[in-house]
């Protein structure tokens, strides 16, 4: 906006708001588009991961509105064209947005972990799932406190390091490092599970890549830290925080969208480990339990009959055969998905 606050204008030495206005509305459009696509793909098939991500989106709306009012106040302008009251109001709103930032990032990680559990159901009770979910929840609460306790909200946009919080640089370094470590921890178990599956290497790499895509949040995460530290050390009050705020909004947007990447790319259509994989003598995951039969849509005798039909073909070709059947998707992306049942046999005759 211009100096009178009446209209949007070009970037000037005293006004860097246009960058913020663009990213503010672009990130909202990006997130809404991804959310609508996920809702369309999982219509009437929602699970706990969707509820958690929906809550994260509601928090994001609050985060977005808070930053909108900070922009309307004075965020991104120099002291030459703003009043002390405007700067103080904008600073308090930015301070509030940081608490929401920590909670939103935690909610997206918990949602992603539950999505992983819904896809790889055999490992639902593994200790690593509970550990990572617990760490994400603790980090959300710890981050909100770390970025707010013993801080002066009215001094948030002050470039001098200790005016806002004591040890402000150290707080943001610790927060960012823990966020980065948690992003890595979420990918490692998925890679281990997928590599143990009896399927082609190409499909394993594809599935791992889908979840590794979430690591794209590393880019705005570290950029935000670098820009914010530069602001604290040598920036001008209020106006020079713009690069940090732009990368922060991009960070939040990518965190929310990347939580839906496995759904949008339909990874669950090819990888659902509660499906059945045959070996030379027994069905993988088929223990005769009624719950397993309901979940996969198979009966043990169906699998046996299918195996007997293909026995002659497998022996003649001396290679694995593939039997496809229909079953309910654990993630609920589609009403029915293809479960691939593979077996490799060696002719001993």
C-alpha positions as CSV (number, residue, x, y, z in Angstrom):
1,X,0.0,0.0,0.0
2,X,1.1,3.6,-0.4
3,X,2.1,5.9,2.4
4,X,-1.6,6.8,3.0
5,X,-2.6,3.2,3.1
6,X,-5.2,3.5,0.3
7,X,-3.9,1.2,-2.4
8,X,-1.4,-1.4,-3.4
9,X,1.8,0.0,-4.9
10,X,5.2,-1.0,-6.2
11,X,8.1,-1.9,-3.9
12,X,10.0,1.1,-2.6
13,X,12.8,1.7,-0.1
14,X,10.1,2.3,2.5
15,X,7.6,-0.4,1.5
16,X,8.4,-4.1,0.9
17,X,4.8,-5.2,1.5
18,X,4.1,-6.3,-2.1
19,X,6.2,-9.4,-1.6
20,X,4.2,-10.3,1.5
21,X,0.9,-9.7,-0.2
22,X,1.8,-11.9,-3.1
23,X,3.0,-14.8,-0.9
24,X,0.1,-14.4,1.5
25,X,-2.6,-15.0,-1.1
26,X,-0.5,-17.4,-3.2
27,X,0.1,-19.7,-0.2
28,X,-3.6,-19.7,0.7
29,X,-4.6,-20.6,-2.9
30,X,-2.0,-23.3,-3.0
31,X,-3.2,-24.9,0.3
32,X,-6.9,-24.6,-0.6
33,X,-6.2,-26.3,-4.0
34,X,-4.3,-29.2,-2.4
35,X,-7.0,-29.6,0.4
36,X,-9.8,-29.7,-2.1
37,X,-8.0,-32.4,-4.2
38,X,-7.4,-34.5,-1.1
39,X,-11.1,-34.1,0.0
40,X,-12.3,-35.1,-3.5
41,X,-10.0,-38.2,-3.6
42,X,-11.1,-39.3,-0.1
43,X,-14.7,-38.3,-0.2
44,X,-16.6,-40.4,2.4
45,X,-13.4,-42.3,3.1
46,X,-12.0,-40.0,5.7
47,X,-9.7,-41.4,8.5
48,X,-8.0,-40.0,11.6
49,X,-5.2,-38.6,9.5
50,X,-7.7,-36.5,7.6
51,X,-9.3,-35.2,10.8
52,X,-5.9,-34.2,12.1
53,X,-5.0,-32.4,8.9
54,X,-8.3,-30.7,8.8
55,X,-7.6,-29.3,12.3
56,X,-4.2,-28.1,11.0
57,X,-6.0,-26.3,8.2
58,X,-8.3,-24.6,10.7
59,X,-5.3,-23.4,12.6
60,X,-3.8,-22.2,9.4
61,X,-6.8,-20.1,8.7
62,X,-6.2,-18.4,12.1
63,X,-2.5,-18.0,11.2
64,X,-3.4,-16.5,7.9
65,X,-5.9,-14.0,9.3
66,X,-3.5,-12.9,12.0
67,X,-0.8,-12.1,9.4
68,X,-3.4,-10.4,7.2
69,X,-4.2,-8.0,10.0
70,X,-0.5,-7.5,10.6
71,X,-0.1,-6.6,6.9
72,X,-3.0,-4.1,7.2
73,X,-1.3,-2.6,10.2
74,X,2.3,-1.9,9.1
75,X,4.2,-5.2,8.6
76,X,6.8,-4.7,5.9
77,X,7.0,-0.9,6.0
78,X,9.8,1.4,7.3
79,X,9.5,3.7,10.3
80,X,9.3,6.7,7.9
81,X,5.7,5.9,6.8
82,X,4.3,4.2,9.9
83,X,3.4,5.2,13.4
84,X,4.6,3.6,16.6
85,X,1.1,2.4,17.3
86,X,0.9,0.6,13.9
87,X,4.2,-1.0,14.4
88,X,3.3,-2.2,17.9
89,X,0.0,-3.7,16.6
90,X,1.7,-5.5,13.7
91,X,4.5,-6.8,16.1
92,X,1.9,-8.3,18.5
93,X,0.1,-10.0,15.6
94,X,3.4,-11.5,14.2
95,X,4.2,-12.7,17.7
96,X,0.8,-14.5,17.9
97,X,1.4,-16.1,14.5
98,X,4.6,-17.8,15.7
99,X,2.7,-19.7,18.4
100,X,0.3,-20.9,15.7
101,X,3.2,-21.8,13.4
102,X,4.7,-24.3,15.9
103,X,1.3,-25.9,16.5
104,X,0.5,-26.2,12.8
105,X,3.9,-27.8,12.0
106,X,3.3,-30.3,14.8
107,X,-0.2,-31.1,13.6
108,X,1.0,-31.8,10.0
109,X,3.6,-34.2,11.3
110,X,1.2,-36.1,13.5
111,X,-1.3,-36.3,10.5
112,X,1.4,-37.7,8.3
113,X,2.4,-40.3,10.8
114,X,-1.2,-41.5,11.1
115,X,-1.4,-41.6,7.3
116,X,1.7,-43.8,7.3
117,X,0.0,-46.1,9.9
118,X,-3.1,-46.3,7.7
119,X,-1.1,-47.4,4.7
120,X,1.4,-49.7,6.5
121,X,-1.0,-51.3,8.9
122,X,1.2,-54.2,10.0
123,X,3.6,-51.7,11.6
124,X,0.8,-49.7,13.4
125,X,1.9,-50.7,16.9
126,X,5.6,-50.4,16.3
127,X,7.5,-48.4,19.0
128,X,8.8,-45.9,16.4
129,X,5.3,-44.8,15.5
130,X,4.4,-43.9,19.0
131,X,7.9,-42.3,19.6
132,X,7.7,-40.0,16.5
133,X,4.0,-39.0,17.2
134,X,5.0,-38.2,20.8
135,X,8.0,-36.3,19.7
136,X,5.9,-34.2,17.2
137,X,3.4,-33.4,19.9
138,X,6.1,-32.4,22.4
139,X,7.8,-30.3,19.8
140,X,4.6,-28.4,19.0
141,X,4.1,-27.5,22.7
142,X,7.8,-26.9,23.3
143,X,8.1,-24.8,20.1
144,X,5.2,-22.6,21.1
145,X,6.7,-22.0,24.5
146,X,10.2,-21.6,23.2
147,X,9.2,-18.8,20.8
148,X,7.0,-17.0,23.3
149,X,8.1,-17.4,26.9
150,X,9.7,-14.3,28.4
151,X,9.4,-12.3,25.2
152,X,8.0,-8.9,24.5
153,X,5.3,-9.1,21.8
154,X,5.4,-5.4,21.1
155,X,9.1,-5.7,20.2
156,X,8.8,-8.6,17.8
157,X,9.7,-6.5,14.8
158,X,12.6,-4.8,16.5
159,X,15.8,-5.9,14.7
160,X,18.0,-5.7,17.8
161,X,18.5,-9.3,19.0
162,X,17.7,-9.0,22.7
163,X,14.9,-6.4,22.5
164,X,12.3,-9.0,21.7
165,X,13.5,-12.2,23.5
166,X,16.6,-13.0,25.5
167,X,18.6,-15.5,23.4
168,X,16.4,-15.0,20.4
169,X,18.9,-16.4,17.9
170,X,19.5,-19.5,20.0
171,X,15.7,-20.1,20.3
172,X,15.1,-20.1,16.6
173,X,18.2,-22.2,15.9
174,X,17.0,-24.9,18.4
175,X,13.5,-24.8,17.0
176,X,14.6,-25.2,13.4
177,X,17.1,-27.9,14.1
178,X,14.5,-30.0,16.0
179,X,12.0,-29.5,13.2
180,X,14.5,-30.7,10.6
181,X,15.4,-33.8,12.7
182,X,11.8,-34.8,13.0
183,X,11.2,-34.5,9.3
184,X,14.1,-36.9,8.8
185,X,12.8,-39.3,11.4
186,X,9.5,-39.5,9.7
187,X,11.0,-40.8,6.4
188,X,13.5,-43.4,7.8
189,X,10.9,-45.9,9.1
190,X,8.9,-45.7,5.8
191,X,12.1,-46.5,3.8
192,X,12.8,-49.5,6.0
193,X,9.3,-50.9,5.7
194,X,9.1,-50.4,1.9
195,X,12.5,-52.0,1.3
196,X,11.2,-55.2,3.0
197,X,8.3,-55.5,0.7
198,X,8.3,-58.2,-1.9
199,X,7.9,-56.0,-5.0
200,X,10.1,-54.5,-7.7
201,X,12.8,-52.0,-6.9
202,X,11.2,-49.4,-9.1
203,X,8.0,-49.4,-7.0
204,X,10.0,-49.3,-3.8
205,X,11.9,-46.2,-4.9
206,X,8.6,-44.7,-6.0
207,X,7.0,-45.2,-2.6
208,X,10.0,-43.9,-0.7
209,X,10.2,-40.9,-3.0
210,X,6.6,-39.9,-2.3
211,X,7.3,-39.6,1.4
212,X,10.8,-38.1,0.9
213,X,9.0,-35.3,-1.0
214,X,8.0,-34.0,2.4
215,X,11.6,-33.0,3.0
216,X,11.1,-30.2,0.6
217,X,10.1,-28.2,3.7
218,X,13.8,-28.1,4.5
219,X,14.4,-25.4,1.8
220,X,12.1,-22.7,3.3
221,X,12.9,-23.9,6.8
222,X,16.6,-23.1,6.6
223,X,16.1,-20.1,4.4
224,X,13.7,-18.7,7.0
225,X,16.3,-19.2,9.7
226,X,19.1,-17.5,7.6
227,X,16.9,-14.5,6.8
228,X,15.7,-14.1,10.3
229,X,19.2,-14.2,11.8
230,X,20.3,-11.6,9.2
231,X,17.4,-9.4,10.2
232,X,18.4,-9.7,13.9
233,X,22.0,-8.9,13.3
234,X,21.9,-6.1,10.7
235,X,18.3,-5.4,9.6
236,X,16.1,-2.4,9.9
237,X,13.1,-2.6,12.2
238,X,10.0,-4.0,10.7
239,X,10.8,-3.7,7.0
240,X,13.8,-6.0,6.8
241,X,11.9,-8.9,8.3
242,X,10.0,-9.3,5.0
243,X,12.2,-12.1,3.6
244,X,11.9,-14.1,6.8
245,X,8.1,-13.7,6.7
246,X,7.9,-14.7,3.1
247,X,9.9,-17.9,3.6
248,X,7.9,-18.6,6.8
249,X,4.6,-18.6,4.9
250,X,6.1,-20.8,2.2
251,X,7.3,-23.2,5.0
252,X,3.8,-23.5,6.4
253,X,2.2,-23.9,3.0
254,X,4.6,-26.7,2.0
255,X,4.2,-28.5,5.3
256,X,0.4,-28.6,4.9
257,X,0.5,-29.6,1.2
258,X,3.3,-32.2,1.6
259,X,1.1,-34.0,4.3
260,X,-1.2,-34.8,1.4
261,X,1.4,-35.8,-1.1
262,X,1.0,-39.6,-0.6
263,X,-2.7,-39.3,-1.0
264,X,-2.5,-37.1,-4.0
265,X,-0.1,-39.4,-5.7
266,X,-2.2,-42.5,-4.7
267,X,0.7,-44.3,-3.2
268,X,-1.7,-46.5,-1.2
269,X,-3.0,-48.0,-4.4
270,X,0.3,-49.8,-4.9
271,X,1.5,-50.2,-1.3
272,X,-0.8,-51.5,1.4
273,X,1.1,-54.0,3.5
274,X,-2.0,-55.5,5.0
275,X,-2.6,-57.1,1.6
276,X,-1.5,-60.6,0.9
277,X,1.8,-61.7,-0.4
278,X,2.2,-65.4,-1.3
279,X,5.4,-67.4,-0.7
280,X,5.9,-70.9,-2.0
281,X,3.8,-72.5,0.7
282,X,1.8,-70.0,2.6
283,X,-0.1,-66.7,2.3
284,X,1.6,-63.6,3.8
285,X,-0.6,-61.8,6.2
286,X,-3.3,-64.5,6.1
287,X,-3.7,-65.9,9.6
288,X,-7.3,-67.0,9.3
289,X,-8.6,-64.1,11.4
290,X,-12.0,-62.7,10.6
291,X,-10.6,-59.2,10.9
292,X,-8.0,-59.8,8.3
293,X,-10.6,-61.3,5.9
294,X,-12.8,-58.3,6.3
295,X,-10.0,-55.9,5.8
296,X,-8.6,-57.4,2.6
297,X,-11.7,-58.9,1.2
298,X,-10.1,-62.4,0.8
299,X,-11.0,-65.7,2.4
300,X,-8.1,-68.2,2.9
301,X,-9.8,-70.8,0.6
302,X,-10.0,-68.1,-2.1
303,X,-6.3,-67.6,-1.9
304,X,-5.6,-71.3,-2.0
305,X,-7.8,-71.8,-5.0
306,X,-6.2,-68.9,-6.9
307,X,-2.7,-70.3,-6.0
308,X,-3.7,-73.8,-7.3
309,X,-4.9,-72.4,-10.6
310,X,-1.6,-70.6,-11.3
311,X,0.7,-73.4,-10.0
312,X,1.1,-75.0,-13.4
313,X,1.9,-71.7,-15.0
314,X,4.4,-70.7,-12.4
315,X,6.3,-74.0,-12.7
316,X,6.4,-73.8,-16.5
317,X,7.7,-70.2,-16.5
318,X,10.0,-70.7,-13.5
319,X,9.2,-67.2,-12.3
320,X,6.9,-65.3,-10.0
321,X,3.3,-64.9,-11.0
322,X,1.0,-62.0,-10.1
323,X,-2.5,-62.5,-9.0
324,X,-4.7,-59.4,-8.7
325,X,-7.8,-59.1,-6.6
326,X,-10.0,-56.4,-5.2
327,X,-10.1,-55.1,-1.7
328,X,-10.8,-52.1,0.4
329,X,-8.0,-49.5,0.5
330,X,-6.7,-48.9,4.0
331,X,-6.3,-45.2,3.2
332,X,-9.6,-44.9,1.6
333,X,-8.3,-43.1,-1.5
334,X,-10.4,-45.3,-3.7
335,X,-13.4,-47.5,-3.0
336,X,-11.4,-50.5,-4.2
337,X,-7.8,-50.9,-5.0
338,X,-5.7,-53.6,-6.6
339,X,-3.7,-55.7,-4.2
340,X,-0.8,-57.4,-5.8
341,X,0.0,-60.9,-4.6
342,X,3.4,-62.0,-5.7
343,X,5.2,-65.2,-5.4
344,X,8.6,-66.5,-6.6
345,X,9.2,-70.2,-6.9
346,X,12.1,-72.3,-8.1
347,X,11.5,-75.6,-9.9
348,X,13.2,-78.2,-7.7
349,X,12.4,-81.1,-10.1
